[in-house]
Amino acid sequence: MEISNIIFILVLLGSGAFFAYNVRKIIANIRLGRDEDRSDQKGLRWKTMIRVALGQSKMTARPVAAVLHLFIYAAFVITQIELIEIIVDGSFGTHRFFQPYLGGLYTFTISLIEVLSFLALIATFAFLSRRNLLKLPRFTKSEMNGWPKLDGNIILYLEFILVMCIFTMNGTDEVMHRALTGESYGFVISSWMGPLIFGDVSIDTLHVLEGIGWWGHILVVFAFLCYLPYSKHLHIIWAFPNVYFSKLKPKGQFTNMESVTNEVKLMMDPNADPYAVPEVDPNAAPVRFGVKDVRDLTWVNILNAYTCTECGRCTSECPANMTGKKLSPRKIMMDVRDRVEEVGAGIRKEGEKFDDGKSLLGDFITEEEIWACTSCNACVQACPVNIDPLEIIMDLRRYLVMEESKMPSELATMNTNIENNQAPWQFSPTDRLNWKDEA
């Protein structure tokens, strides 16, 4: 085994271990949320995951972006086949290990990878242009300033370098293979691109360039693996479980709080003892109505936050945002993710009693934002991976109303009317049918 093989194996194991370490931290952060049972209707959940996550069905609402995303998505999936061969070659010092065994199938597979890589290159330039030249409105919102914008560009830069390395590796290898054997690999792009660009280069230089392409390709893959847990592109992993565990109930159906439901049932039970003291587990966390901080959210809510790719479709469809309100459903998800990262790091450092005096509501998400929501579900419908910002918004509202008795004056008036008049309007119930006398 040569030194290059040892270096390759060390880098492979090191990047894999680093990725696994960071994913374990994210899973621990997701588990900070409250339990919620999403194990029902398994058949429907599998169908939804295949259709939405694997089949990208909700992307088609915007055909141009859908086609461009498909180029990169397909290239990412199919390229993993070649990655298997590169790992074998890097570990054992072989060269195109599968080529002698697969013959024409090998040629077809690498040709398909080259075509998809070329299409991914086109999509990369298109996405860079949309973000930095055309500056589409959904990519220029205030929450996208700084790291979110840089993060989106970094991935596209890495994609460009990756594709260039693939074609450098295959093109130089094609020229060397012809020079040594007089035969062509027959790959659909590099078989003509290689001789066109590298035809007059010496064998020694070709060998160096092929090594640069090979190592550049795999090092970009390893760098991407290490970078992924810190990036919004972690959605390539979380999208599948997120869609599987997404809410199957109608979008307009809100959940009842179990604690409130139990209280109402107790009040309606004529046999209940109104003076009975309910049993309380001394080790259990205090019951909170609604959500103030991330540990009041469910694990599904937190998984939603980690799955968000910051595409902005939710915000671009939000009627409140369209009219200049402060609300941005994308920002809600980004704030949840930022806060849970902060809390998770604090717990790992100081233990379960960690308290930095901050909370999701107030320090990250303002009351103005959550009261701007019309609860229309446009954000939920628009999300390509079934993220539900509305559920988080409504639970933040519940906390304000039920724990702090805070609400806009218009809502307070309406609630008072409902309590006194059994209707949202300030009319006596006895006057409700007066309209018929005026007809």
Secondary structure as the mmCIF struct_conf table of DSSP 4:
data_model
#
loop_
_struct_conf.conf_type_id
_struct_conf.id
_struct_conf.beg_label_comp_id
_struct_conf.beg_label_asym_id
_struct_conf.beg_label_seq_id
_struct_conf.end_label_comp_id
_struct_conf.end_label_asym_id
_struct_conf.end_label_seq_id
HELX_RH_AL_P HELX_RH_AL_P1 ILE A 3 ILE A 30
TURN_TY1_P TURN_TY1_P1 ARG A 31 LEU A 32
BEND BEND1 GLY A 33 GLY A 33
STRN STRN1 ARG A 34 ARG A 34
HELX_LH_PP_P HELX_LH_PP_P1 ASP A 35 ASP A 35
BEND BEND2 ASP A 40 ASP A 40
HELX_RH_AL_P HELX_RH_AL_P2 LYS A 42 THR A 48
HELX_RH_PI_P HELX_RH_PI_P1 MET A 49 LEU A 54
BEND BEND3 GLY A 55 GLY A 55
HELX_RH_3T_P HELX_RH_3T_P1 SER A 57 ALA A 61
BEND BEND4 ARG A 62 ARG A 62
HELX_RH_AL_P HELX_RH_AL_P3 PRO A 63 PHE A 92
BEND BEND5 HIS A 95 ARG A 96
TURN_TY1_P TURN_TY1_P2 PHE A 97 PHE A 98
HELX_RH_AL_P HELX_RH_AL_P4 GLN A 99 LEU A 102
TURN_TY1_P TURN_TY1_P3 GLY A 103 GLY A 103
HELX_RH_AL_P HELX_RH_AL_P5 GLY A 104 ASN A 132
TURN_TY1_P TURN_TY1_P4 LEU A 133 LEU A 133
BEND BEND6 LEU A 134 LEU A 134
HELX_RH_3T_P HELX_RH_3T_P2 PRO A 137 PHE A 139
BEND BEND7 THR A 140 LYS A 141
HELX_RH_3T_P HELX_RH_3T_P3 SER A 142 MET A 144
TURN_TY1_P TURN_TY1_P5 ASN A 145 GLY A 146
HELX_RH_AL_P HELX_RH_AL_P6 TRP A 147 THR A 181
BEND BEND8 GLY A 182 GLY A 182
TURN_TY1_P TURN_TY1_P6 VAL A 188 ILE A 189
HELX_RH_AL_P HELX_RH_AL_P7 SER A 190 PHE A 198
TURN_TY1_P TURN_TY1_P7 GLY A 199 ASP A 200
BEND BEND9 VAL A 201 VAL A 201
HELX_RH_AL_P HELX_RH_AL_P8 ILE A 203 TYR A 227
HELX_RH_3T_P HELX_RH_3T_P4 LEU A 228 TYR A 230
BEND BEND10 SER A 231 SER A 231
HELX_RH_3T_P HELX_RH_3T_P5 LYS A 232 LEU A 234
HELX_RH_AL_P HELX_RH_AL_P9 HIS A 235 TYR A 244
TURN_TY1_P TURN_TY1_P8 PHE A 245 PHE A 245
BEND BEND11 SER A 246 SER A 246
BEND BEND12 LYS A 249 LYS A 249
TURN_TY1_P TURN_TY1_P9 LYS A 251 GLY A 252
HELX_LH_PP_P HELX_LH_PP_P2 GLN A 253 MET A 257
HELX_RH_AL_P HELX_RH_AL_P10 GLU A 258 MET A 268
TURN_TY1_P TURN_TY1_P10 PRO A 270 ASN A 271
BEND BEND13 ALA A 272 ALA A 272
TURN_TY1_P TURN_TY1_P11 PRO A 274 TYR A 275
HELX_LH_PP_P HELX_LH_PP_P3 ALA A 276 GLU A 279
TURN_TY1_P TURN_TY1_P12 PRO A 282 ASN A 283
BEND BEND14 ALA A 284 ALA A 284
HELX_LH_PP_P HELX_LH_PP_P4 ALA A 285 VAL A 287
BEND BEND15 PHE A 289 GLY A 290
BEND BEND16 LYS A 292 ASP A 293
HELX_RH_3T_P HELX_RH_3T_P6 VAL A 294 ASP A 296
BEND BEND17 LEU A 297 LEU A 297
STRN STRN2 THR A 298 THR A 298
HELX_RH_AL_P HELX_RH_AL_P11 TRP A 299 THR A 307
HELX_RH_AL_P HELX_RH_AL_P12 ARG A 313 GLU A 317
HELX_RH_AL_P HELX_RH_AL_P13 PRO A 319 MET A 322
TURN_TY1_P TURN_TY1_P13 THR A 323 GLY A 324
BEND BEND18 LYS A 326 LYS A 326
HELX_RH_AL_P HELX_RH_AL_P14 PRO A 329 GLU A 350
TURN_TY1_P TURN_TY1_P14 GLU A 352 LYS A 353
BEND BEND19 GLY A 357 GLY A 357
HELX_RH_AL_P HELX_RH_AL_P15 LEU A 360 ASP A 363
TURN_TY1_P TURN_TY1_P15 PHE A 364 PHE A 364
STRN STRN3 ILE A 365 ILE A 365
HELX_RH_AL_P HELX_RH_AL_P16 GLU A 367 TRP A 371
TURN_TY1_P TURN_TY1_P16 ALA A 372 ALA A 372
HELX_RH_AL_P HELX_RH_AL_P17 ALA A 378 ALA A 382
TURN_TY1_P TURN_TY1_P17 PRO A 384 VAL A 385
HELX_RH_AL_P HELX_RH_AL_P18 PRO A 389 GLU A 404
HELX_RH_AL_P HELX_RH_AL_P19 SER A 409 ASN A 421
BEND BEND20 GLN A 422 PHE A 427
HELX_RH_3T_P HELX_RH_3T_P7 PRO A 429 ASP A 431
TURN_TY1_P TURN_TY1_P18 ARG A 432 ASN A 434
HELX_RH_AL_P HELX_RH_AL_P20 TRP A 435 GLU A 438
#
